[in-house]
């Protein structure tokens, strides 16, 4: 796997992988950037959600579980001192739909977070990574 990250201006960069899709990377205006992209640490949280979300969808399809909507909310707490790594990360999987089987949703998420998602498994070695599911949240 290879990626290319190009400097655009200031703190703004563009990343590109094998699919040639451009991802904008930047800092907030407050942190010296232009706000034209996600910060590197936001991308880490997005990577956890994307990786485990793809796993969960694939597993739920095999289980023949249909849902109307699926969101993943990730919150990360960082150390106060540099390098300000994540110390605690919570991933919340929110599912909406009729007659959703909680046991199958939990199984799919658990398999992803504990076995299949390489991003979550890598991050879990560096931070306290927890997760939970919510069904039809308001």
N, C-alpha and C positions, 0 to 999 in steps of 0.2 A: 504494500500500500504506500502510495506517495501522494503528497499534496504540495501545492505551491501557494505561498502567501506573498502578495505584492504590496509594497508600501504605496499608498496613494498620496496622502498629504497629512501632516501633523500626526495624529494618533490613528488615522483611518487606514485600514488595510483591507485587501480583498483576498479571500481564500478560495482555492479551487481544487477540487479532487478529480478523480478519474472521469466523473460524469460531466465535468466542465461546467457545473453549476456554480455561480459566484455567491459566496457568503461574505457579507460585509462585517468587519470587525472594527470596533471603535470604542472609545470611552465616552462617558457622558460629558456634557459641557462643563459640569462642575469639576470633573476629574481631568480636564484639559483636552478633551476631545471635541468632536462636533456632534456626537450623538447619532451618527449615520449608520450605526450597526450595533450588534450585541457585543458586550465586553467579553474578554476571554473567560472569565469566571461564569458569566451567564451561559456561555456556550457549553461549559462543563455540565451545568445543570440541565440544559436542553439535551445534551448527549445522553444523559441518564434517562430522561423521559422518552426521547425518541427511540433509543435502543430497547428499553423495556416495553414501551408501548407497542412497537412492532412485534415483539415476542408475544405479548398478551393477545393481540389481535389474531396472530397466526394460530396460537393455541386454542383460543375461543372458537375460531372457525372450525378447527378439527373437532371440537366438542359440540359443534352445531349450536352454539349460543349466539343469539342475535341480540344486539343492543341498538338503541336509537341514537345515542350520543355517548362519547367517551372523551374525557379530558384528563390530563395529568398535571397536577400542581406540585411544584418542587420548591421547597424553601431551604436555603442554606445559611448556616451561621458560620462566620469566619473568625479566626483568631484575631486578637487586637494588635498583635505585633507582626512585623514582616517575617516571613513572606505572606502572612495573612491567608493561610490555607483554610479550607473548609474543615471545621471541627465536627459539626452535626448537620446532617441533611435528612429531611423528611420528604418522602414522595407519597402523594395522595392521589389515588386512582378513583375518579368519579365516573360512575356509569349511570345512564338513564335508559329506561325501557320497561316494558311490561313483563311481569313474571321472570325476573332475572334470578337465576340460581346462584345464591351467595357462595355456596361451596365451590362451584365451578369457577366463579370469578376469582375467588381467593386462591384456588389451585393454580390458575393460569398466571396470576401475578406472582405467586410464590415461586413457581418454576422459572419464571423470567428472572426475578431478582436473585434467586439463590443458585441457579444453574446456568441459564442461557445468556443472560445479558452481560457481555464482557465489560462494558463500561461500568455498570453497577458493581460487578465483582472486583474490578480494579480500584474503584473509588472506595469501596468498603474496607480495603486494606489501609486506607489513609484517614478515613473519617468514620464517625458513627452514623451509619446509613440505616434508616428505618423506613417502613412503608405501611400503608393501610389502604383499605378500599372504602368507598362510600357508594351506596346504592340510592338512586333517585334523590340526591341532595336538593334542598330548596334553593 
